[in-house]
Amino acid sequence: MVKLITGGTGFVGSELAKMLVSRGEEVVLFDIAPRYESIQSIKEKVKVVRGDLANWSEVLNAVRNNKIESIFHLGAMLSLPSDSNPWGSYRVNANGMMHVLEAARLFDVDKVIFSGTIAIYASQTDVPIEIDETTIQKAENMYGLTKLFGELLGKFYAKKFGLDFRGVRFPTVVGPGAKTKHMAQYMAWMIDHALADKPFEIWVEEDTRIPGFYYKDAANALLMLHDAPAENIRTRVYNLAGISLTAKEFADNVKKHIPSAKLSFKPDPEVMKMVGKGYGNIDESCAKDEWGWKIKYDMESMIKDFKKEYKKN
């Protein structure tokens, strides 16, 4: 049975593809600008389809022509690019979601697994609040707005058409080689720059708290959610938290494990308007209870594996 990953050559998509290939799955990677270097080790075992989520025909053709059983929908414009170009973000994130769900409905796809975001919750400028699945969703940026639309539309398709739609709300995903700047990309770039022996200015304030986890945990979460028995899925879209540290605490951990790191703080007023003080504690108990979620990489093991992947690539 064939699995489709949109945004399939990104660093989460390519890791997920490797996991699927390792267990004998057929995999199709749909991407507007494929990064073939990210799938070098599996390039003979996957099919790459160049396509645009905003183009209805390209999405439908990819699903129909490859007899797709499950879709992992990861493709999207991220936070800062979305706010810079809200029109493009609407086309890719909102229209693209509609195209994926319609393709699933029309061609009898069994499951759609959606990568959402904690950005559907407003960041707090004063005292961060506790967040769980019952917390009111107040997305304040274009990325969060379109992702919230996506998960609500997916729930509608589940109710209206019986589609097995499931989703996770990712915190910041940390991994090597990410190219696009977004609000919390400073976490990964702290490590990237430290390993390259380059200085890095962190564009948020020291006490900004944003949760994050390693990209291998992100890929594993999608796979675990996909594989969970249908009778276990009660919440349908799940909060994930990972490791919750302030920017200073994260920087201190990087310096501890990479003593040569040259990190300093230079908050960007435009980013701070969007991110504020970040987020309070995010409850991920529904994911733990319903499909056994837990991270594999704590801060120490994440940096250790990041170093290994950095050297390898």
Buried (B, 14 or more C-beta within 10 A) or exposed (E): EBBBBBBBBBBBBBBBBBBBBEEEBBBBBBBBEBBEEBBEEBEEBBBBBEBBBBBBEBBBBBBEEBEBBBBBBBBBBBBBBBBEBBEBBBBBBBBBBBBBBBBBBEBEBBBBBBBBBBBBBBBBEEEBEEBEBEBEBEBBBBBBBBBBBBBEBBBEBBEEEEBBBBBBBBBBBBBBBBEEBBBBBBBBBBBBBBBEEEEBBBBBBEEBBBBBBBBBBBBBBBBBBBEBEEEEBEBBBBBBBBBBBBBBBBBBBBBEBBEEBEBEBEBBEEBBEBBBBBBBBBBBBBBEEBBEBEBEBBBEEBBEBBBEBBEEE
